[in-house]
Amino acid sequence: MSTTITEQARFDARLPKEQKQFFEKAAYLGGYRNLTDFVIRVVQEKAKEIIKEKEQVIASERDSQIFFDAITNPKKPSETLKNALNDYYSFIANSK
């Protein structure tokens, strides 16, 4: 029987009393058991959103660079590509 133990870490934050009460109200109205559950859930969701957005931007920038490099520094066509082009021209010529 295998048991996985998750290592725990503590997170403390100081905030004004009014802000804590505001968060507690939101947690209560949102149906959360307590403020900790509320904070963890909301922060988790926001963290996922931020990471996903930033990773998409990074991927998009990388893709843009690859595309730009391919346009400005094109490689010579391979034999396979040349053959495919010749096959296409033959197909077009024969279909008329």
PDB file as gemmi writes it, atoms N, CA and C in Angstrom:
CRYST1    1.000    1.000    1.000  90.00  90.00  90.00 P 1                      
ATOM      1  N   MET A   1       0.847  -1.184   0.000  1.00  0.00           N  
ATOM      2  CA  MET A   1       0.000   0.000   0.000  1.00  0.00           C  
ATOM      3  C   MET A   1       0.884   1.235   0.000  1.00  0.00           C  
ATOM      4  N   SER A   2       0.664   2.116  -0.976  1.00  0.00           N  
ATOM      5  CA  SER A   2       1.486   3.309  -1.126  1.00  0.00           C  
ATOM      6  C   SER A   2       0.695   4.540  -0.705  1.00  0.00           C  
ATOM      7  N   THR A   3       1.304   5.365   0.130  1.00  0.00           N  
ATOM      8  CA  THR A   3       0.664   6.590   0.588  1.00  0.00           C  
ATOM      9  C   THR A   3       1.523   7.768   0.166  1.00  0.00           C  
ATOM     10  N   THR A   4       0.893   8.750  -0.459  1.00  0.00           N  
ATOM     11  CA  THR A   4       1.604   9.948  -0.875  1.00  0.00           C  
ATOM     12  C   THR A   4       1.373  11.026   0.169  1.00  0.00           C  
ATOM     13  N   ILE A   5       2.462  11.597   0.646  1.00  0.00           N  
ATOM     14  CA  ILE A   5       2.373  12.668   1.622  1.00  0.00           C  
ATOM     15  C   ILE A   5       2.759  13.961   0.927  1.00  0.00           C  
ATOM     16  N   THR A   6       1.864  14.932   0.981  1.00  0.00           N  
ATOM     17  CA  THR A   6       2.127  16.220   0.362  1.00  0.00           C  
ATOM     18  C   THR A   6       2.787  17.124   1.388  1.00  0.00           C  
ATOM     19  N   GLU A   7       3.924  17.671   1.003  1.00  0.00           N  
ATOM     20  CA  GLU A   7       4.628  18.581   1.892  1.00  0.00           C  
ATOM     21  C   GLU A   7       3.843  19.881   1.989  1.00  0.00           C  
ATOM     22  N   GLN A   8       3.696  20.385   3.156  1.00  0.00           N  
ATOM     23  CA  GLN A   8       2.930  21.606   3.402  1.00  0.00           C  
ATOM     24  C   GLN A   8       3.862  22.799   3.583  1.00  0.00           C  
ATOM     25  N   ALA A   9       3.367  23.969   3.242  1.00  0.00           N  
ATOM     26  CA  ALA A   9       4.094  25.213   3.452  1.00  0.00           C  
ATOM     27  C   ALA A   9       3.097  26.237   3.985  1.00  0.00           C  
ATOM     28  N   ARG A  10       3.589  27.184   4.713  1.00  0.00           N  
ATOM     29  CA  ARG A  10       2.725  28.190   5.311  1.00  0.00           C  
ATOM     30  C   ARG A  10       2.835  29.485   4.508  1.00  0.00           C  
ATOM     31  N   PHE A  11       1.711  30.185   4.417  1.00  0.00           N  
ATOM     32  CA  PHE A  11       1.651  31.472   3.742  1.00  0.00           C  
ATOM     33  C   PHE A  11       0.936  32.446   4.671  1.00  0.00           C  
ATOM     34  N   ASP A  12       1.626  33.487   5.069  1.00  0.00           N  
ATOM     35  CA  ASP A  12       1.041  34.495   5.951  1.00  0.00           C  
ATOM     36  C   ASP A  12       0.978  35.823   5.218  1.00  0.00           C  
ATOM     37  N   ALA A  13      -0.056  36.590   5.512  1.00  0.00           N  
ATOM     38  CA  ALA A  13      -0.184  37.915   4.905  1.00  0.00           C  
ATOM     39  C   ALA A  13      -0.782  38.881   5.922  1.00  0.00           C  
ATOM     40  N   ARG A  14      -0.262  40.072   5.937  1.00  0.00           N  
ATOM     41  CA  ARG A  14      -0.813  41.133   6.780  1.00  0.00           C  
ATOM     42  C   ARG A  14      -1.661  42.027   5.887  1.00  0.00           C  
ATOM     43  N   LEU A  15      -2.856  42.367   6.359  1.00  0.00           N  
ATOM     44  CA  LEU A  15      -3.722  43.242   5.606  1.00  0.00           C  
ATOM     45  C   LEU A  15      -4.625  44.012   6.563  1.00  0.00           C  
ATOM     46  N   PRO A  16      -5.155  45.108   6.103  1.00  0.00           N  
ATOM     47  CA  PRO A  16      -6.042  45.875   6.978  1.00  0.00           C  
ATOM     48  C   PRO A  16      -7.271  45.057   7.382  1.00  0.00           C  
ATOM     49  N   LYS A  17      -7.767  45.321   8.591  1.00  0.00           N  
ATOM     50  CA  LYS A  17      -8.906  44.579   9.130  1.00  0.00           C  
ATOM     51  C   LYS A  17     -10.112  44.671   8.188  1.00  0.00           C  
ATOM     52  N   GLU A  18     -10.368  45.855   7.637  1.00  0.00           N  
ATOM     53  CA  GLU A  18     -11.513  46.034   6.739  1.00  0.00           C  
ATOM     54  C   GLU A  18     -11.396  45.152   5.499  1.00  0.00           C  
ATOM     55  N   GLN A  19     -10.178  45.042   4.992  1.00  0.00           N  
ATOM     56  CA  GLN A  19      -9.959  44.211   3.808  1.00  0.00           C  
ATOM     57  C   GLN A  19     -10.190  42.737   4.146  1.00  0.00           C  
ATOM     58  N   LYS A  20      -9.724  42.315   5.319  1.00  0.00           N  
ATOM     59  CA  LYS A  20      -9.943  40.927   5.744  1.00  0.00           C  
ATOM     60  C   LYS A  20     -11.430  40.654   5.880  1.00  0.00           C  
ATOM     61  N   GLN A  21     -12.170  41.581   6.472  1.00  0.00           N  
ATOM     62  CA  GLN A  21     -13.610  41.403   6.626  1.00  0.00           C  
ATOM     63  C   GLN A  21     -14.300  41.340   5.262  1.00  0.00           C  
ATOM     64  N   PHE A  22     -13.844  42.158   4.353  1.00  0.00           N  
ATOM     65  CA  PHE A  22     -14.381  42.150   2.987  1.00  0.00           C  
ATOM     66  C   PHE A  22     -14.153  40.789   2.327  1.00  0.00           C  
ATOM     67  N   PHE A  23     -12.944  40.266   2.447  1.00  0.00           N  
ATOM     68  CA  PHE A  23     -12.625  38.952   1.890  1.00  0.00           C  
ATOM     69  C   PHE A  23     -13.431  37.856   2.563  1.00  0.00           C  
ATOM     70  N   GLU A  24     -13.592  37.945   3.863  1.00  0.00           N  
ATOM     71  CA  GLU A  24     -14.376  36.941   4.599  1.00  0.00           C  
ATOM     72  C   GLU A  24     -15.836  36.957   4.131  1.00  0.00           C  
ATOM     73  N   LYS A  25     -16.364  38.140   3.883  1.00  0.00           N  
ATOM     74  CA  LYS A  25     -17.740  38.241   3.380  1.00  0.00           C  
ATOM     75  C   LYS A  25     -17.855  37.565   2.018  1.00  0.00           C  
ATOM     76  N   ALA A  26     -16.901  37.840   1.145  1.00  0.00           N  
ATOM     77  CA  ALA A  26     -16.899  37.214  -0.179  1.00  0.00           C  
ATOM     78  C   ALA A  26     -16.795  35.692  -0.054  1.00  0.00           C  
ATOM     79  N   ALA A  27     -15.946  35.231   0.845  1.00  0.00           N  
ATOM     80  CA  ALA A  27     -15.785  33.788   1.053  1.00  0.00           C  
ATOM     81  C   ALA A  27     -17.094  33.177   1.522  1.00  0.00           C  
ATOM     82  N   TYR A  28     -17.738  33.820   2.454  1.00  0.00           N  
ATOM     83  CA  TYR A  28     -19.010  33.328   2.995  1.00  0.00           C  
ATOM     84  C   TYR A  28     -20.076  33.296   1.893  1.00  0.00           C  
ATOM     85  N   LEU A  29     -20.202  34.416   1.172  1.00  0.00           N  
ATOM     86  CA  LEU A  29     -21.213  34.498   0.119  1.00  0.00           C  
ATOM     87  C   LEU A  29     -20.906  33.543  -1.035  1.00  0.00           C  
ATOM     88  N   GLY A  30     -19.634  33.250  -1.240  1.00  0.00           N  
ATOM     89  CA  GLY A  30     -19.229  32.326  -2.296  1.00  0.00           C  
ATOM     90  C   GLY A  30     -19.363  30.863  -1.902  1.00  0.00           C  
ATOM     91  N   GLY A  31     -19.733  30.610  -0.653  1.00  0.00           N  
ATOM     92  CA  GLY A  31     -19.931  29.235  -0.212  1.00  0.00           C  
ATOM     93  C   GLY A  31     -18.666  28.509   0.198  1.00  0.00           C  
ATOM     94  N   TYR A  32     -17.613  29.239   0.473  1.00  0.00           N  
ATOM     95  CA  TYR A  32     -16.364  28.611   0.904  1.00  0.00           C  
ATOM     96  C   TYR A  32     -16.433  28.329   2.394  1.00  0.00           C  
ATOM     97  N   ARG A  33     -15.724  27.283   2.833  1.00  0.00           N  
ATOM     98  CA  ARG A  33     -15.728  26.909   4.253  1.00  0.00           C  
ATOM     99  C   ARG A  33     -15.116  27.985   5.125  1.00  0.00           C  
ATOM    100  N   ASN A  34     -14.059  28.621   4.594  1.00  0.00           N  
ATOM    101  CA  ASN A  34     -13.365  29.644   5.382  1.00  0.00           C  
ATOM    102  C   ASN A  34     -12.546  30.531   4.452  1.00  0.00           C  
ATOM    103  N   LEU A  35     -11.929  31.539   5.038  1.00  0.00           N  
ATOM    104  CA  LEU A  35     -11.156  32.495   4.254  1.00  0.00           C  
ATOM    105  C   LEU A  35      -9.971  31.825   3.573  1.00  0.00           C  
ATOM    106  N   THR A  36      -9.336  30.884   4.238  1.00  0.00           N  
ATOM    107  CA  THR A  36      -8.183  30.191   3.655  1.00  0.00           C  
ATOM    108  C   THR A  36      -8.581  29.456   2.382  1.00  0.00           C  
ATOM    109  N   ASP A  37      -9.688  28.716   2.424  1.00  0.00           N  
ATOM    110  CA  ASP A  37     -10.145  27.996   1.230  1.00  0.00           C  
ATOM    111  C   ASP A  37     -10.442  28.970   0.086  1.00  0.00           C  
ATOM    112  N   PHE A  38     -11.070  30.082   0.433  1.00  0.00           N  
ATOM    113  CA  PHE A  38     -11.395  31.105  -0.564  1.00  0.00           C  
ATOM    114  C   PHE A  38     -10.129  31.665  -1.211  1.00  0.00           C  
ATOM    115  N   VAL A  39      -9.186  32.064  -0.390  1.00  0.00           N  
ATOM    116  CA  VAL A  39      -7.949  32.668  -0.894  1.00  0.00           C  
ATOM    117  C   VAL A  39      -7.189  31.666  -1.758  1.00  0.00           C  
ATOM    118  N   ILE A  40      -7.067  30.456  -1.283  1.00  0.00           N  
ATOM    119  CA  ILE A  40      -6.326  29.439  -2.044  1.00  0.00           C  
ATOM    120  C   ILE A  40      -6.988  29.190  -3.394  1.00  0.00           C  
ATOM    121  N   ARG A  41      -8.304  29.046  -3.421  1.00  0.00           N  
ATOM    122  CA  ARG A  41      -9.008  28.760  -4.677  1.00  0.00           C  
ATOM    123  C   ARG A  41      -8.874  29.926  -5.661  1.00  0.00           C  
ATOM    124  N   VAL A  42      -9.120  31.140  -5.173  1.00  0.00           N  
ATOM    125  CA  VAL A  42      -9.076  32.305  -6.057  1.00  0.00           C  
ATOM    126  C   VAL A  42      -7.659  32.561  -6.561  1.00  0.00           C  
ATOM    127  N   VAL A  43      -6.684  32.461  -5.685  1.00  0.00           N  
ATOM    128  CA  VAL A  43      -5.297  32.687  -6.094  1.00  0.00           C  
ATOM    129  C   VAL A  43      -4.851  31.599  -7.063  1.00  0.00           C  
ATOM    130  N   GLN A  44      -5.249  30.359  -6.822  1.00  0.00           N  
ATOM    131  CA  GLN A  44      -4.906  29.248  -7.717  1.00  0.00           C  
ATOM    132  C   GLN A  44      -5.453  29.513  -9.122  1.00  0.00           C  
ATOM    133  N   GLU A  45      -6.727  29.907  -9.201  1.00  0.00           N  
ATOM    134  CA  GLU A  45      -7.345  30.166 -10.500  1.00  0.00           C  
ATOM    135  C   GLU A  45      -6.659  31.325 -11.218  1.00  0.00           C  
ATOM    136  N   LYS A  46      -6.372  32.391 -10.491  1.00  0.00           N  
ATOM    137  CA  LYS A  46      -5.721  33.559 -11.098  1.00  0.00           C  
ATOM    138  C   LYS A  46      -4.300  33.208 -11.545  1.00  0.00           C  
ATOM    139  N   ALA A  47      -3.593  32.426 -10.741  1.00  0.00           N  
ATOM    140  CA  ALA A  47      -2.233  32.017 -11.103  1.00  0.00           C  
ATOM    141  C   ALA A  47      -2.245  31.200 -12.389  1.00  0.00           C  
ATOM    142  N   LYS A  48      -3.182  30.268 -12.521  1.00  0.00           N  
ATOM    143  CA  LYS A  48      -3.289  29.466 -13.743  1.00  0.00           C  
ATOM    144  C   LYS A  48      -3.565  30.357 -14.950  1.00  0.00           C  
ATOM    145  N   GLU A  49      -4.450  31.321 -14.769  1.00  0.00           N  
ATOM    146  CA  GLU A  49      -4.806  32.243 -15.853  1.00  0.00           C  
ATOM    147  C   GLU A  49      -3.593  33.060 -16.298  1.00  0.00           C  
ATOM    148  N   ILE A  50      -2.850  33.593 -15.350  1.00  0.00           N  
ATOM    149  CA  ILE A  50      -1.676  34.410 -15.670  1.00  0.00           C  
ATOM    150  C   ILE A  50      -0.611  33.574 -16.369  1.00  0.00           C  
ATOM    151  N   ILE A  51      -0.342  32.392 -15.838  1.00  0.00           N  
ATOM    152  CA  ILE A  51       0.681  31.522 -16.421  1.00  0.00           C  
ATOM    153  C   ILE A  51       0.289  31.111 -17.838  1.00  0.00           C  
ATOM    154  N   LYS A  52      -0.962  30.738 -18.036  1.00  0.00           N  
ATOM    155  CA  LYS A  52      -1.419  30.339 -19.370  1.00  0.00           C  
ATOM    156  C   LYS A  52      -1.269  31.494 -20.351  1.00  0.00           C  
ATOM    157  N   GLU A  53      -1.683  32.685 -19.944  1.00  0.00           N  
ATOM    158  CA  GLU A  53      -1.586  33.861 -20.815  1.00  0.00           C  
ATOM    159  C   GLU A  53      -0.140  34.166 -21.169  1.00  0.00           C  
ATOM    160  N   LYS A  54       0.744  34.150 -20.180  1.00  0.00           N  
ATOM    161  CA  LYS A  54       2.149  34.472 -20.436  1.00  0.00           C  
ATOM    162  C   LYS A  54       2.818  33.399 -21.285  1.00  0.00           C  
ATOM    163  N   GLU A  55       2.473  32.131 -21.068  1.00  0.00           N  
ATOM    164  CA  GLU A  55       3.047  31.055 -21.879  1.00  0.00           C  
ATOM    165  C   GLU A  55       2.583  31.162 -23.321  1.00  0.00           C  
ATOM    166  N   GLN A  56       1.329  31.600 -23.538  1.00  0.00           N  
ATOM    167  CA  GLN A  56       0.841  31.794 -24.899  1.00  0.00           C  
ATOM    168  C   GLN A  56       1.593  32.929 -25.577  1.00  0.00           C  
ATOM    169  N   VAL A  57       1.864  33.995 -24.846  1.00  0.00           N  
ATOM    170  CA  VAL A  57       2.606  35.123 -25.404  1.00  0.00           C  
ATOM    171  C   VAL A  57       4.013  34.680 -25.770  1.00  0.00           C  
ATOM    172  N   ILE A  58       4.650  33.936 -24.881  1.00  0.00           N  
ATOM    173  CA  ILE A  58       6.009  33.454 -25.146  1.00  0.00           C  
ATOM    174  C   ILE A  58       6.012  32.540 -26.369  1.00  0.00           C  
ATOM    175  N   ALA A  59       5.050  31.619 -26.438  1.00  0.00           N  
ATOM    176  CA  ALA A  59       4.962  30.714 -27.586  1.00  0.00           C  
ATOM    177  C   ALA A  59       4.694  31.504 -28.855  1.00  0.00           C  
ATOM    178  N   SER A  60       3.823  32.496 -28.770  1.00  0.00           N  
ATOM    179  CA  SER A  60       3.499  33.317 -29.929  1.00  0.00           C  
ATOM    180  C   SER A  60       4.727  34.085 -30.411  1.00  0.00           C  
ATOM    181  N   GLU A  61       5.483  34.642 -29.481  1.00  0.00           N  
ATOM    182  CA  GLU A  61       6.701  35.361 -29.851  1.00  0.00           C  
ATOM    183  C   GLU A  61       7.715  34.417 -30.496  1.00  0.00           C  
ATOM    184  N   ARG A  62       7.842  33.214 -29.934  1.00  0.00           N  
ATOM    185  CA  ARG A  62       8.779  32.226 -30.483  1.00  0.00           C  
ATOM    186  C   ARG A  62       8.320  31.811 -31.886  1.00  0.00           C  
ATOM    187  N   ASP A  63       7.012  31.576 -32.052  1.00  0.00           N  
ATOM    188  CA  ASP A  63       6.483  31.211 -33.364  1.00  0.00           C  
ATOM    189  C   ASP A  63       6.693  32.331 -34.373  1.00  0.00           C  
ATOM    190  N   SER A  64       6.500  33.561 -33.938  1.00  0.00           N  
ATOM    191  CA  SER A  64       6.719  34.709 -34.831  1.00  0.00           C  
ATOM    192  C   SER A  64       8.171  34.769 -35.281  1.00  0.00           C  
ATOM    193  N   GLN A  65       9.087  34.525 -34.372  1.00  0.00           N  
ATOM    194  CA  GLN A  65      10.509  34.558 -34.713  1.00  0.00           C  
ATOM    195  C   GLN A  65      10.856  33.440 -35.697  1.00  0.00           C  
ATOM    196  N   ILE A  66      10.317  32.254 -35.470  1.00  0.00           N  
ATOM    197  CA  ILE A  66      10.564  31.127 -36.381  1.00  0.00           C  
ATOM    198  C   ILE A  66      10.017  31.458 -37.769  1.00  0.00           C  
ATOM    199  N   PHE A  67       8.806  31.999 -37.820  1.00  0.00           N  
ATOM    200  CA  PHE A  67       8.193  32.358 -39.099  1.00  0.00           C  
ATOM    201  C   PHE A  67       9.015  33.429 -39.810  1.00  0.00           C  
ATOM    202  N   PHE A  68       9.386  34.470 -39.075  1.00  0.00           N  
ATOM    203  CA  PHE A  68      10.168  35.562 -39.660  1.00  0.00           C  
ATOM    204  C   PHE A  68      11.496  35.039 -40.198  1.00  0.00           C  
ATOM    205  N   ASP A  69      12.142  34.168 -39.425  1.00  0.00           N  
ATOM    206  CA  ASP A  69      13.409  33.589 -39.878  1.00  0.00           C  
ATOM    207  C   ASP A  69      13.216  32.767 -41.157  1.00  0.00           C  
ATOM    208  N   ALA A  70      12.113  32.029 -41.227  1.00  0.00           N  
ATOM    209  CA  ALA A  70      11.848  31.210 -42.407  1.00  0.00           C  
ATOM    210  C   ALA A  70      11.598  32.081 -43.637  1.00  0.00           C  
ATOM    211  N   ILE A  71      10.958  33.208 -43.446  1.00  0.00           N  
ATOM    212  CA  ILE A  71      10.670  34.116 -44.562  1.00  0.00           C  
ATOM    213  C   ILE A  71      11.939  34.846 -45.017  1.00  0.00           C  
ATOM    214  N   THR A  72      12.720  35.309 -44.061  1.00  0.00           N  
ATOM    215  CA  THR A  72      13.900  36.106 -44.423  1.00  0.00           C  
ATOM    216  C   THR A  72      15.110  35.255 -44.794  1.00  0.00           C  
ATOM    217  N   ASN A  73      15.156  34.024 -44.324  1.00  0.00           N  
ATOM    218  CA  ASN A  73      16.274  33.122 -44.626  1.00  0.00           C  
ATOM    219  C   ASN A  73      15.741  31.778 -45.114  1.00  0.00           C  
ATOM    220  N   PRO A  74      15.054  31.768 -46.256  1.00  0.00           N  
ATOM    221  CA  PRO A  74      14.447  30.506 -46.689  1.00  0.00           C  
ATOM    222  C   PRO A  74      15.506  29.470 -47.057  1.00  0.00           C  
ATOM    223  N   LYS A  75      15.195  28.219 -46.751  1.00  0.00           N  
ATOM    224  CA  LYS A  75      16.077  27.121 -47.147  1.00  0.00           C  
ATOM    225  C   LYS A  75      15.783  26.767 -48.602  1.00  0.00           C  
ATOM    226  N   LYS A  76      16.774  26.166 -49.260  1.00  0.00           N  
ATOM    227  CA  LYS A  76      16.563  25.707 -50.631  1.00  0.00           C  
ATOM    228  C   LYS A  76      15.566  24.558 -50.593  1.00  0.00           C  
ATOM    229  N   PRO A  77      14.701  24.457 -51.609  1.00  0.00           N  
ATOM    230  CA  PRO A  77      13.718  23.372 -51.610  1.00  0.00           C  
ATOM    231  C   PRO A  77      14.394  21.999 -51.718  1.00  0.00           C  
ATOM    232  N   SER A  78      13.850  21.060 -50.997  1.00  0.00           N  
ATOM    233  CA  SER A  78      14.379  19.691 -51.037  1.00  0.00           C  
ATOM    234  C   SER A  78      13.928  19.008 -52.322  1.00  0.00           C  
ATOM    235  N   GLU A  79      14.526  17.861 -52.601  1.00  0.00           N  
ATOM    236  CA  GLU A  79      14.137  17.094 -53.791  1.00  0.00           C  
ATOM    237  C   GLU A  79      12.676  16.674 -53.686  1.00  0.00           C  
ATOM    238  N   THR A  80      12.251  16.318 -52.498  1.00  0.00           N  
ATOM    239  CA  THR A  80      10.859  15.901 -52.300  1.00  0.00           C  
ATOM    240  C   THR A  80       9.914  17.046 -52.647  1.00  0.00           C  
ATOM    241  N   LEU A  81      10.241  18.245 -52.209  1.00  0.00           N  
ATOM    242  CA  LEU A  81       9.410  19.409 -52.505  1.00  0.00           C  
ATOM    243  C   LEU A  81       9.421  19.715 -54.003  1.00  0.00           C  
ATOM    244  N   LYS A  82      10.576  19.612 -54.618  1.00  0.00           N  
ATOM    245  CA  LYS A  82      10.662  19.836 -56.068  1.00  0.00           C  
ATOM    246  C   LYS A  82       9.814  18.816 -56.829  1.00  0.00           C  
ATOM    247  N   ASN A  83       9.886  17.550 -56.414  1.00  0.00           N  
ATOM    248  CA  ASN A  83       9.089  16.506 -57.051  1.00  0.00           C  
ATOM    249  C   ASN A  83       7.595  16.762 -56.869  1.00  0.00           C  
ATOM    250  N   ALA A  84       7.225  17.216 -55.677  1.00  0.00           N  
ATOM    251  CA  ALA A  84       5.819  17.515 -55.419  1.00  0.00           C  
ATOM    252  C   ALA A  84       5.337  18.651 -56.313  1.00  0.00           C  
ATOM    253  N   LEU A  85       6.163  19.658 -56.514  1.00  0.00           N  
ATOM    254  CA  LEU A  85       5.802  20.770 -57.389  1.00  0.00           C  
ATOM    255  C   LEU A  85       5.647  20.286 -58.837  1.00  0.00           C  
ATOM    256  N   ASN A  86       6.564  19.444 -59.288  1.00  0.00           N  
ATOM    257  CA  ASN A  86       6.457  18.897 -60.646  1.00  0.00           C  
ATOM    258  C   ASN A  86       5.196  18.054 -60.794  1.00  0.00           C  
ATOM    259  N   ASP A  87       4.879  17.260 -59.771  1.00  0.00           N  
ATOM    260  CA  ASP A  87       3.649  16.455 -59.801  1.00  0.00           C  
ATOM    261  C   ASP A  87       2.426  17.367 -59.877  1.00  0.00           C  
ATOM    262  N   TYR A  88       2.456  18.463 -59.150  1.00  0.00           N  
ATOM    263  CA  TYR A  88       1.345  19.415 -59.166  1.00  0.00           C  
ATOM    264  C   TYR A  88       1.182  20.018 -60.558  1.00  0.00           C  
ATOM    265  N   TYR A  89       2.282  20.457 -61.145  1.00  0.00           N  
ATOM    266  CA  TYR A  89       2.222  21.032 -62.490  1.00  0.00           C  
ATOM    267  C   TYR A  89       1.687  20.004 -63.495  1.00  0.00           C  
ATOM    268  N   SER A  90       2.104  18.760 -63.368  1.00  0.00           N  
ATOM    269  CA  SER A  90       1.611  17.702 -64.259  1.00  0.00           C  
ATOM    270  C   SER A  90       0.119  17.488 -64.057  1.00  0.00           C  
ATOM    271  N   PHE A  91      -0.310  17.491 -62.832  1.00  0.00           N  
ATOM    272  CA  PHE A  91      -1.724  17.294 -62.527  1.00  0.00           C  
ATOM    273  C   PHE A  91      -2.553  18.424 -63.127  1.00  0.00           C  
ATOM    274  N   ILE A  92      -2.088  19.647 -62.951  1.00  0.00           N  
ATOM    275  CA  ILE A  92      -2.817  20.803 -63.486  1.00  0.00           C  
ATOM    276  C   ILE A  92      -2.866  20.749 -65.007  1.00  0.00           C  
ATOM    277  N   ALA A  93      -1.754  20.420 -65.630  1.00  0.00           N  
ATOM    278  CA  ALA A  93      -1.689  20.357 -67.082  1.00  0.00           C  
ATOM    279  C   ALA A  93      -2.610  19.268 -67.642  1.00  0.00           C  
ATOM    280  N   ASN A  94      -2.708  18.142 -66.932  1.00  0.00           N  
ATOM    281  CA  ASN A  94      -3.524  17.019 -67.401  1.00  0.00           C  
ATOM    282  C   ASN A  94      -5.016  17.200 -67.091  1.00  0.00           C  
ATOM    283  N   SER A  95      -5.334  18.100 -66.199  1.00  0.00           N  
ATOM    284  CA  SER A  95      -6.736  18.255 -65.831  1.00  0.00           C  
ATOM    285  C   SER A  95      -7.439  19.298 -66.697  1.00  0.00           C  
ATOM    286  N   LYS A  96      -6.723  19.932 -67.594  1.00  0.00           N  
ATOM    287  CA  LYS A  96      -7.317  20.946 -68.480  1.00  0.00           C  
ATOM    288  C   LYS A  96      -7.874  20.344 -69.724  1.00  0.00           C  
TER     289      LYS A  96                                                      
END                                                                             
